[in-house]
Structures are given as structure tokens and as C-alpha cells.
Amino acid sequence: MIFSVVIYSAPYTSESAANALRFSQAVVDNGHQIYRLFFFSDGVHNANKLAITPQDEQNLQVTWDSFIRSNKLDSVVCVSSALKRGIIGADEARNHDLDSQSLQASSNISGLGQLVDAHMKSDRVISFG
């Protein structure tokens, strides 16, 4: 079965982002496919490479990044949600004359067309948040 997962919530405001990660790991572990992860609204904070958590807490941003990289997943961060929340990729940093970026390298910034595409090419689209 082919899944896409939409993450609406920030990493530490509720259990939704952690639940989305556990669900996604279970999908892969059980031999299914993830077509796309789509981070939307406050969920874009899960792709922030500048977040630092206390040593005794799980850093969800690093865990998401590692999961995406190790499974070679397509991970998309909504452009309008990201820019409003300071999640900036290399292209956006250049376009807005900024000297840094905050987007994890494992994700790409794109528009809602990627979410529509995920709905069309997945058997199930599961939302968290």
C-alpha cells in the first residue's frame, strides 16, 4: 500500500508530530511505501535544522531528518507555511537576501500542488495534527 503523510503540528505542542513519525516508521517497517511526507502549517517546524532540545529529550527534527534520509523519502515543506514561520531553504535565503537557512537538507520547499499530487498517487493520505 502507498501512503502519504501530512503533518500539521509542531514538534512539541502535542504528540501529533511524534505519532506521525511513529506511524511513518511502522509503514516502512511493515513493507509499505511512503510516497510523500508533507509538512504544513505549524508542522513545518519539524523541518527546522536550527532547533536545539535538551539532551534528555528526543529531538524530533533530527529524528525526522534521519528517518527521511535513511529511507530516501520525498519530504515537502509548504512554502507559504514555511516562510511565515522562518523555515528558509537555500533558494529562499538567496531570493530574500538572507545570510542563513533553517531547512533540513532532507526536505524541499514547494507548494500545495505537491499535496494534491500526493492525494492522486497514494492509496491513503493520513493527516496528523
C-alpha positions as CSV (number, residue, x, y, z in Angstrom):
1,M,0.0,0.0,0.0
2,I,1.2,3.5,-0.8
3,F,0.8,6.2,1.9
4,S,1.4,9.9,2.1
5,V,1.5,11.5,5.5
6,V,0.5,15.2,6.2
7,I,1.9,16.7,9.4
8,Y,0.1,19.8,10.7
9,S,1.5,20.1,14.2
10,A,4.8,21.5,15.6
11,P,7.1,19.0,17.2
12,Y,6.5,19.8,20.9
13,T,3.0,21.3,21.1
14,S,1.3,17.9,21.1
15,E,2.0,14.3,20.4
16,S,0.8,14.6,16.8
17,A,4.2,15.0,15.2
18,A,5.8,12.2,17.2
19,N,2.8,10.0,16.4
20,A,3.2,10.8,12.7
21,L,6.8,9.8,12.9
22,R,6.0,6.5,14.6
23,F,3.2,5.8,12.1
24,S,5.6,6.5,9.2
25,Q,8.3,4.3,10.7
26,A,5.7,1.5,11.0
27,V,4.6,1.9,7.4
28,V,8.1,1.4,6.2
29,D,8.9,-1.4,8.7
30,N,5.8,-3.3,7.5
31,G,6.9,-3.2,3.9
32,H,4.6,-0.4,2.7
33,Q,5.7,2.6,0.8
34,I,5.5,6.3,1.7
35,Y,5.0,8.4,-1.5
36,R,5.4,11.7,0.3
37,L,5.7,13.4,3.6
38,F,4.1,16.9,3.6
39,F,4.7,19.3,6.4
40,F,2.0,22.0,6.5
41,S,1.0,24.9,8.8
42,D,2.9,24.6,12.2
43,G,4.1,21.2,11.0
44,V,6.9,22.9,9.1
45,H,8.7,23.3,12.4
46,N,9.6,19.6,12.1
47,A,12.0,20.5,9.3
48,N,13.8,23.2,11.2
49,K,17.5,22.3,11.5
50,L,18.2,25.1,14.0
51,A,16.1,23.7,16.8
52,I,18.0,22.6,19.9
53,T,16.4,20.3,22.5
54,P,17.7,19.4,26.0
55,Q,19.9,16.3,26.0
56,D,17.4,14.2,27.8
57,E,14.6,14.8,25.2
58,Q,14.2,13.4,21.7
59,N,15.0,16.0,19.0
60,L,12.1,15.3,16.6
61,Q,13.6,17.5,13.9
62,V,16.8,15.4,13.9
63,T,14.8,12.1,14.1
64,W,12.6,13.2,11.2
65,D,15.7,14.1,9.2
66,S,17.4,10.8,9.9
67,F,14.3,8.8,9.0
68,I,13.8,10.7,5.7
69,R,17.4,10.3,4.7
70,S,17.8,6.7,5.7
71,N,14.6,5.7,3.7
72,K,15.2,8.2,0.8
73,L,11.7,9.6,1.3
74,D,10.2,12.6,-0.6
75,S,9.7,15.3,2.1
76,V,8.0,18.5,1.2
77,V,7.5,21.6,3.3
78,C,4.7,24.0,2.3
79,V,6.3,27.2,1.0
80,S,3.8,29.7,2.4
81,S,3.7,28.0,5.8
82,A,7.5,27.8,5.9
83,L,8.3,31.4,5.0
84,K,5.8,32.8,7.6
85,R,7.5,30.7,10.3
86,G,11.1,31.3,9.4
87,I,11.8,27.9,7.8
88,I,14.1,29.1,5.0
89,G,15.8,27.0,2.3
90,A,18.8,28.0,0.2
91,D,16.7,29.4,-2.7
92,E,14.5,31.4,-0.4
93,A,17.6,32.7,1.5
94,R,19.1,34.0,-1.8
95,N,15.8,35.4,-3.0
96,H,15.2,37.3,0.2
97,D,18.9,38.3,0.7
98,L,19.2,36.3,3.9
99,D,22.6,35.1,5.2
100,S,21.4,31.7,6.6
101,Q,18.9,28.9,6.1
102,S,17.0,26.8,8.6
103,L,15.5,24.0,6.4
104,Q,16.8,20.5,6.9
105,A,18.6,19.3,3.8
106,S,16.4,16.2,3.6
107,S,13.3,18.3,2.8
108,N,12.3,20.6,-0.1
109,I,10.1,23.6,0.0
110,S,7.3,23.5,-2.5
111,G,3.6,24.4,-2.9
112,L,0.2,22.8,-2.4
113,G,0.4,21.2,-5.8
114,Q,2.7,18.6,-4.2
115,L,-0.1,17.8,-1.7
116,V,-2.6,17.4,-4.5
117,D,-0.2,15.1,-6.3
118,A,0.2,13.0,-3.1
119,H,-3.5,12.5,-2.9
120,M,-3.6,11.4,-6.5
121,K,-0.7,8.9,-6.3
122,S,-1.3,7.4,-2.8
123,D,-3.7,4.7,-1.7
124,R,-4.2,6.5,1.6
125,V,-3.3,10.0,2.8
126,I,-3.1,10.2,6.6
127,S,-3.1,13.5,8.5
128,F,-1.7,14.2,11.9
129,G,-2.4,17.4,13.9
